[in-house]
Amino acid sequence: MPSTRKQMMFLVGSLGSLAALLIVTSSLATQDWIASEIDCKNNSGPGTGKLEMSFGLFTGDGERSSCPYFADKFTITVLKVVNEGTTSGPLHALVVTFLAVSIFCSLCSFGTSAYNVFSNPYETYLGPIGVYVWSSISGVLLLLAIIFFVANAELNNLSLDVAKTSVIGLPEIKVKKNVFGYSYYILIVAVVCNVVSVVVISIYQHAKYTYTKEQQRPTENAPKEVMMY
């Protein structure tokens, strides 16, 4: 049976991985990744107006205010930017892939940590090294997804591509501002959860290493009389 110290350390590590897993999964399922305000102008007439969109990685909603060609409210299918070969499509697909792989890595990290709560395996991929690898990969992929999504929205005009794929025959449009929502920012919390898992397990491993070294050198602090025998 593992020691109580080990059980507590790996239990905390498994909870961190589980939290990261749930956060990323819920983030994928929500639509509050980005809210964009777009100014639009009718190329063939005086019509002008404002378009507001809020969407996640897959779907979203839009609403217009005197914006030509748009219905008052409309549904957005974000993955059209990938299927129709837009500029922002490849990077958007990469962000989704990063998050999907991150979920898998968090699941593996949770499984490894939970296994160590109840068992006492040899130091292999089922031990602390496994937690380090899976949690680290998950954290790095989340950071890349955070960075790439911002770059795609600000530099590749993701919102414009989403608007153009939602309605055929668009007027002239221009992004006025982008505001990132909670679904995006909670990924930072997921990164922190992965870091917590790694740090907690490393504390246990360091303590175990220190204890083992002390046990291997019991005579260093023994009296000289005892050492003579």
SVG drawing of the C-alpha trace seen along z (x, -y; Angstrom):
<svg xmlns="http://www.w3.org/2000/svg" viewBox="-34 -57 71 61">
<polyline fill="none" stroke="black" stroke-width="0.4" points="0.0,0.0 1.3,-3.5 2.0,-5.9 -0.5,-8.5 1.8,-11.2 1.9,-9.7 -1.8,-9.2 -2.5,-12.8 0.0,-14.2 -1.2,-12.1 -4.8,-12.8 -4.2,-16.6 -2.4,-16.0 -5.3,-13.9 -7.8,-16.7 -5.7,-19.2 -5.7,-17.1 -9.4,-16.5 -10.1,-20.2 -8.0,-21.0 -9.9,-18.3 -13.4,-19.6 -12.4,-23.2 -11.2,-22.6 -14.2,-20.4 -16.7,-23.0 -14.8,-25.7 -15.2,-23.8 -18.9,-23.4 -19.6,-27.1 -20.0,-30.0 -18.5,-32.8 -15.0,-32.8 -15.2,-36.1 -17.7,-38.9 -17.1,-41.1 -18.6,-44.3 -18.5,-45.0 -19.3,-48.1 -20.9,-47.3 -21.6,-49.4 -23.7,-48.6 -21.6,-48.9 -24.6,-49.6 -26.4,-52.1 -26.4,-54.3 -27.2,-51.5 -24.9,-51.3 -25.2,-49.6 -23.7,-47.5 -23.3,-43.8 -22.6,-42.0 -21.5,-38.4 -20.7,-36.1 -19.3,-32.7 -17.2,-29.9 -15.0,-27.4 -18.0,-25.7 -21.2,-27.8 -22.4,-31.2 -25.1,-33.8 -25.2,-37.1 -27.5,-40.1 -27.6,-43.1 -28.7,-46.7 -29.5,-48.2 -26.8,-46.1 -27.7,-45.2 -28.1,-41.6 -28.2,-40.3 -31.3,-39.0 -32.0,-40.5 -30.7,-37.4 -28.7,-34.6 -26.8,-31.4 -23.1,-31.1 -21.3,-27.9 -17.7,-28.7 -16.2,-25.6 -17.2,-26.9 -14.0,-29.0 -12.1,-25.7 -14.2,-24.0 -14.3,-27.0 -10.5,-27.6 -10.5,-31.0 -7.3,-32.7 -8.1,-32.0 -9.3,-28.5 -6.1,-26.5 -5.1,-28.3 -8.6,-27.8 -8.4,-24.1 -5.1,-24.0 -6.5,-25.6 -9.3,-23.0 -6.8,-20.2 -4.6,-21.5 -7.5,-21.6 -8.7,-18.1 -5.2,-16.6 -4.9,-18.6 -8.1,-16.9 -6.6,-13.5 -3.4,-14.4 -5.3,-15.7 -7.3,-12.4 -4.1,-10.4 -2.6,-12.5 -5.7,-12.1 -5.6,-8.3 -1.9,-8.1 -2.3,-10.2 -5.5,-8.3 -3.7,-5.0 -0.9,-6.1 -3.3,-7.0 -4.2,-3.3 -1.1,-1.5 2.6,-1.6 4.2,-1.0 7.8,-1.1 9.1,-4.5 8.0,-4.1 5.6,-5.9 2.9,-4.9 4.7,-7.0 5.5,-10.7 7.2,-10.7 3.9,-9.9 2.2,-12.8 5.0,-15.2 4.8,-14.2 1.0,-14.3 0.4,-17.4 3.3,-19.2 2.0,-18.4 -1.5,-19.4 -0.3,-22.8 1.9,-23.6 -0.9,-22.8 -3.3,-25.0 -0.8,-27.9 -0.4,-27.5 -4.2,-27.4 -4.5,-30.7 -1.8,-32.4 -2.9,-31.2 -6.6,-32.0 -5.7,-35.7 -3.4,-35.9 -6.1,-34.4 -8.7,-36.8 -6.5,-40.0 -4.2,-39.3 -6.2,-37.0 -9.6,-38.6 -11.3,-35.5 -14.6,-37.4 -14.7,-38.8 -14.2,-35.3 -17.0,-34.0 -19.3,-36.7 -18.5,-36.2 -19.2,-32.5 -22.5,-33.1 -24.1,-35.2 -23.6,-35.3 -23.3,-38.6 -21.9,-40.6 -21.5,-44.4 -18.2,-46.0 -17.5,-45.2 -14.8,-46.1 -14.1,-44.8 -14.6,-47.6 -13.5,-45.6 -13.0,-42.2 -13.7,-41.2 -12.6,-37.8 -15.1,-36.0 -14.8,-33.8 -14.7,-30.6 -11.3,-31.8 -9.9,-33.1 -10.7,-30.0 -8.1,-28.2 -5.6,-30.1 -7.1,-28.4 -6.7,-25.0 -3.0,-25.8 -2.6,-26.6 -4.3,-23.3 -1.7,-21.4 1.1,-23.3 -0.3,-22.5 -0.4,-18.8 3.3,-18.8 4.4,-20.9 2.6,-18.8 3.9,-15.5 7.5,-16.9 7.3,-17.9 6.5,-14.4 9.2,-12.9 11.8,-15.3 10.8,-14.5 11.0,-10.8 14.4,-11.2 15.7,-13.1 14.4,-10.4 16.0,-7.7 19.4,-9.4 19.2,-9.8 18.5,-6.1 21.4,-5.1 23.9,-7.0 22.9,-6.1 26.5,-6.1 27.3,-9.7 25.8,-11.0 26.7,-7.9 29.3,-8.1 32.9,-7.1 32.9,-4.3 29.9,-2.7 31.5,-3.1 34.6,-1.2 32.6,1.9"/>
</svg>
